[in-house]
Amino acid sequence: MTFQHQPVLLGQTVEIIAGCNPARILDGTLGGAGHSSELLKRLPDATLLGIDRDQVALQAAAQKLQPYQDRTKLVQATFSQMTQVANKIGWTSVDAILLDIGVSSPQIDTPERGFSFRQDGPLDMRMNKNDAVTAADILNTSTQEDLETIIRDYGEERKARQIARAIVKRRERSPWRSTRELAQLVEDVVGFKNQHGLPPATRTFQALRIAVNHELEELENALPSAIRLLSPGGVIAVITFHSLEDRIVKQTFQHEAATCVCPPKMPLCTCNKIQTLELITKKPITADEDEIRLNPRASCAKLRAARRTNQPIDKKTDNQESITNKSNHGRQQ
Ligand SMILES: C[S@@+](CC[C@H](N)C(=O)[O-])C[C@H]1O[C@@H](n2cnc3c(N)ncnc32)[C@H](O)[C@@H]1O
């Protein structure tokens, strides 16, 4: 099977990462290695650690990266495990980290993987086939309340309660198995077009996928690890595809780039805040019309990037010394 995935925001991502001339690059979402192969081509002295939780993606990436195999190491893992994986190959730090989060086109386009409501397939949605819980397991065993929470919180679906109720009622007849059946049920509840003109099942399928793969926890756990793993001056670039993920990246980057997090009314800074990142992108980079025309999946992509400062994370400064006048932090008193 050929692995067809068009990397999004390729030029912009490569520019940002190549800009710090990294010797060690960690790609936590290797996929078909679209970004990584471009980086290795551009940076002949760089070595890559490529991580993906999907065995099919790793096989495709190995093929694509064959010309660079003497400078690549590929590992099946989740990106929240990046520190352990890097340490295992003897890396205690890296100079660049890329996370291009979400699903690849082959995952979506292969009906047997169960990610798509457009074609019929089993309700699977696991990025790693060895994981224990499928979408069908969640649909068949969760309480109505839990289903409502998943669909509302991870799908931002206004009709979460009605959908959850219909899912539970329908499973009294027989267990959930097929993507088409779920898509039809959601369409019956939501109506033909949902609130943003998206196909009606979009939000429910996104919610289940996030729940099956613990996608938000993965990101929340990975970002602090990534910041610790980066060498001073190293760069992190994250591409997200929906607002829940983008919010996590934006808030983490902003917090890590802040020099002080004391309440605004405090006359003196007492927070000992260590600035671990400098923002490279104040606003996210998005795809232009040409890219979206060629690859509609790029339309919701957002790229944020930041540079690791020289500040050691674990070194706590002496409390007395760090009680600095807030004007030093560029804050209004
Ligand atoms: C959008 S694709 C990446 C495409 C890649 N940048 C390229 O150019 O071909 C996302 C990939 O990340 C993987 N993935 C998603 N979440 C992951 C996680 N928490 N840990 C490891 N891999 C993950 C998916 O299996 C998928 O292969």
Ligand as a Chemical Component Dictionary entry (heavy atoms), coordinates in Angstrom:
data_LIG
# 
_chem_comp.id                   LIG 
_chem_comp.type                 NON-POLYMER 
_chem_comp.pdbx_formal_charge   0 
_chem_comp.three_letter_code    LIG 
# 
loop_
_chem_comp_atom.comp_id 
_chem_comp_atom.atom_id 
_chem_comp_atom.alt_atom_id 
_chem_comp_atom.type_symbol 
_chem_comp_atom.charge 
_chem_comp_atom.model_Cartn_x 
_chem_comp_atom.model_Cartn_y 
_chem_comp_atom.model_Cartn_z 
_chem_comp_atom.pdbx_ordinal 
LIG C1  C1  C 0  -0.389 14.621 10.599 1  
LIG S1  S1  S 1  0.515  13.123 10.695 2  
LIG C2  C2  C 0  2.201  13.623 10.560 3  
LIG C3  C3  C 0  2.652  13.749 9.150  4  
LIG C4  C4  C 0  4.133  14.011 8.974  5  
LIG N1  N1  N 0  4.539  15.267 9.547  6  
LIG C5  C5  C 0  4.503  13.972 7.512  7  
LIG O1  O1  O 0  4.938  14.991 6.985  8  
LIG O2  O2  O -1 4.322  12.917 6.877  9  
LIG C6  C6  C 0  0.415  12.768 12.384 10 
LIG C7  C7  C 0  1.119  11.489 12.789 11 
LIG O3  O3  O 0  1.328  11.578 14.187 12 
LIG C8  C8  C 0  1.064  10.350 14.777 13 
LIG N2  N2  N 0  0.656  10.639 16.154 14 
LIG C9  C9  C 0  -0.431 11.318 16.577 15 
LIG N3  N3  N 0  -0.424 11.429 17.911 16 
LIG C10 C10 C 0  0.710  10.830 18.335 17 
LIG C11 C11 C 0  1.288  10.633 19.621 18 
LIG N4  N4  N 0  0.688  11.071 20.734 19 
LIG N5  N5  N 0  2.479  10.006 19.703 20 
LIG C12 C12 C 0  3.099  9.547  18.566 21 
LIG N6  N6  N 0  2.582  9.689  17.329 22 
LIG C13 C13 C 0  1.412  10.328 17.222 23 
LIG C14 C14 C 0  -0.026 9.714  13.938 24 
LIG O4  O4  O 0  0.020  8.318  14.035 25 
LIG C15 C15 C 0  0.358  10.217 12.544 26 
LIG O5  O5  O 0  1.160  9.294  11.867 27 
# 
loop_
_chem_comp_bond.comp_id 
_chem_comp_bond.atom_id_1 
_chem_comp_bond.atom_id_2 
_chem_comp_bond.value_order 
_chem_comp_bond.pdbx_ordinal 
LIG C1  S1  SING 1  
LIG S1  C2  SING 2  
LIG S1  C6  SING 3  
LIG C2  C3  SING 4  
LIG C3  C4  SING 5  
LIG C4  N1  SING 6  
LIG C4  C5  SING 7  
LIG C5  O1  DOUB 8  
LIG C5  O2  SING 9  
LIG C6  C7  SING 10 
LIG C7  O3  SING 11 
LIG C7  C15 SING 12 
LIG O3  C8  SING 13 
LIG C8  N2  SING 14 
LIG C8  C14 SING 15 
LIG N2  C9  SING 16 
LIG N2  C13 SING 17 
LIG C9  N3  DOUB 18 
LIG N3  C10 SING 19 
LIG C10 C11 SING 20 
LIG C10 C13 DOUB 21 
LIG C11 N4  SING 22 
LIG C11 N5  DOUB 23 
LIG N5  C12 SING 24 
LIG C12 N6  DOUB 25 
LIG N6  C13 SING 26 
LIG C14 O4  SING 27 
LIG C14 C15 SING 28 
LIG C15 O5  SING 29 
# 
